[in-house]
Amino acid sequence: MTASLGASTLTPGSTTTLNIATLSSTLGGTYNLAYTVSGSGFTQTLNIPVTVVVPAPFSVSASQYILYMKPGTTAQSIISTTSYGSYSSAVSITTTLTGNPAGITAALSKSSIPAPGSGSVTVTVSVASNVASGTYPLQVTASTFGAPPATAYMSVVVSSGPSFSFTVNTTALTIKKGSSGSVTGSTGNYDGGFNGQLSESFSGMPYGMNYSVVSVTAANNLVNATYSINVSSSVAPGTYPVTLTATGSGITHSATIQVTVTQ
């Protein structure tokens, strides 16, 4: 990393530009840059944190992002990683249950995937018989030294009574400013005598991002609603966690879509 000034000598009221450059080999992380101004016996230093963001050289996905489970049962999902470009290194896999709920465990068939980093593991989720009904977030993270991690966001839905399934076709979207992307939410597989009206809604969208309904179809005991996520040119580049929620008869299921906005 290098830092240079457009002008190194200033008069009162004038300005200069600080130019910061990184190499493609610069490791991701936050670095503290000290910017010092001195003159007439006075010195002041401004500490500027510079965060270098390196795209993950691999992705992680799940065969099932939502596990619908009754107390006293187990379920499995296949976790797959895919490496990109010339990346070739082992990838470590870890699981995190938000809040460490008592009675729920997530065990991996193996803790790492050998080089080049593409492969799969099985996560087995066990729910004890005394676990209360509810939705428990589960994160599966793939990581390696010197690169940012990639995460699959899952949910463990525990219910002993009437319920319904809810899934989305993707948990990550990349949309350019001024354009749109699409996501489909599927409800169905009604269980335990469920009989109610369902509604879906988005939350967490920043100003300048909105959604519209593209189509609603029904097939194989599923209702599929496809939405267009529209991003205006005023939305700042970045990643926004957007939640799609399905509600019916007092039961709520939700899924988080990581929407990345680019220039």
Phi, psi and omega in degrees: 000138177231153177226133179220155181251142175296324175215133183265350178238131184234151170254158181307130178090353180266169182228163173218166181248132176263119181255124181244131181230144176235157175269163177294342180268358180295130180288147176293149180151179178251127183241138180268119179255122179267120180249113188248134176240131180220150178175145178052037176084001180249146178222133174227142180236131176251121179270120183248115175283125179249116181259121177262120181256121180251125178301140178298133181279009180207162177240162178227139180218165181233145177290330175223119180273340178234124178253114177268118189224148172262154177305140179082020182233171174232157178210160183229154173219143180269124178260123182241141174241146178227123180270154183243153172058224183269007181299133178208098179197160177290147181240128178271141181243130177226158177238148178222120173264115184301127179081359182046060183297133179293135176094356178240129178230152177231111183248139180261144177292333173202157188264355181208160176241126185292165177304142012273009176104005177255131181169197182212154173224164178250129174255125179252119181257129179244134180241121180291162184291343183259010181284131180288152177298144180160178178250126183242114181292138178230127178248135174245120187244131174254130185215159175206162184292135173082009180218152179291152180281164172240140187231138170255125183263117183240171178221139173253112183257113181257127180209133177257356182239200180302141180202180176213160179268155177210123179223160172239153184281348178204151175246008179212129177230142173243120185231132175284149175304136180084007179228195185215164174223175184230153176216145181241128175256134183239125176243151179157209181048051186295133189232150174066029178079022179299134178207091183203169178274137182251146174223152179232146179207154177259153173214161178088008180280135178286167177301132182099353176244133178214179181222159176216155180278128178266312181199158174225122181230161179230133178196142175055045177064021177234143171253120184252117178250120180258131182241148171259124176263115187256131183242119178279169182289351181274350182283128180289142177302144181155181179250128183240122175283113181251133184251129173255122186242135174248131184228139175191133178053038178080004180253134182233130172236146180216158177220142181258129176249123178278105182264113179261121180261129180241165177291000000 
